[in-house]
């Protein structure tokens, strides 16, 4: 269950990052509220998952999911631009998270 909560929390991290972008520096109310709600839920899920999972692995998975999804959303829908270097870097993030898990992620 901790892994499921952690993955959902990582997805919520991408949500709050996009809402932060859409808030235009907290000058738009709805995206600012969405940011606050998603950030609180994301951090709460991370905190709960860390009660059962090692801190380094849990944090790396959370950040890896959030950063990767945010970058993909940015490239696909927000005109951030895609390149071979960006895509390769995303693959390396995912490989790093998998590597941490294979190296003894759960106890």
N, C-alpha and C positions, 0 to 999 in steps of 0.2 A: 504494500500500500504506500510506503514511503516513496518508492520510485515513481509511482503514478502521480502522487501529489507534487513531487519534484518536477516531473515533466510538464504538468499543467502549470506550475509556477513559472517555469522557463518560458512557456508560451505566453503567459500573462506579462512576463518581462518585455517581450517583444511588443505586446499591446501597449504597455505604458510608455515605451520608448517612442512608438509612432504617435501616440496621443500627445506626448511632450513636444514633438515636432509640430504637430497640428495646433498646439496651443499658442504658437507664435510668441514664445517667451512669457507664457501665462497671461497673455492679453485677450484670449478668447475663452469664455466661461465654460462651455460644454466640453471641449477637449481638455481643459484644465481639471475639471471634475472627473472626467474619465481617467485621466492620468492618475489622480489621487487614489481613486478606488482600485484601479488595476495594480498600482504600486503597492498599496497596502495589502491586497490579496496575495500578490506575488511574494512579498517579503514574509508574510505570515506563513504561506506554504513552505517557503524555504526554511524558515525557522522550525516548523513542525518536522519537516523531513530530516533536518540536522539532528533531531533528537535520536534518530535511529541510524543515520548514515554518517560516515566520516566527513568531517568539515571540508577538507580539501576536495574530495570527490564530489560532494554535494554542490559546493560552490562552483566548481569547474563545469559540472553538467548544467547547472542553472544559467551561468553566464554563457556557456557555449550554445545552448538552445536559444537563449534570448538574442545573443549577438548574431548568430547565423540567420535566424528568422528575420530579424530587423534588417540585416543587410540584403537578404533576398527580397523582402517587401520593398525596400528602398530601390533596388535595381529594377524590379518588375513594375511597380506601380507609382513610384515617386520620382522617376527619371534621374536616379542617382548614377546611372551609367554602369554597364557591366563590362568586364574585361577578363581576359584569361587569368591575369594576376589576382583579381578579386575572387574569381571562382576557385582558383587553386588555393588561395588563402582560406576560404570557407571549408574546403575539403580538409585542409590541415587542422583547422579548429575541430572539426568532427572527428578526425583521426586521433587527435590529442585526447578528447573526451573518452573515446572508446578505449584508447590505451590506458588511461587512468583506471577505467573500470576493469580491464583485463588484468591490471597489475595489483588487484586486490581492493576493489572499490567498496565492497560490503564486508561487514564483520559479523 
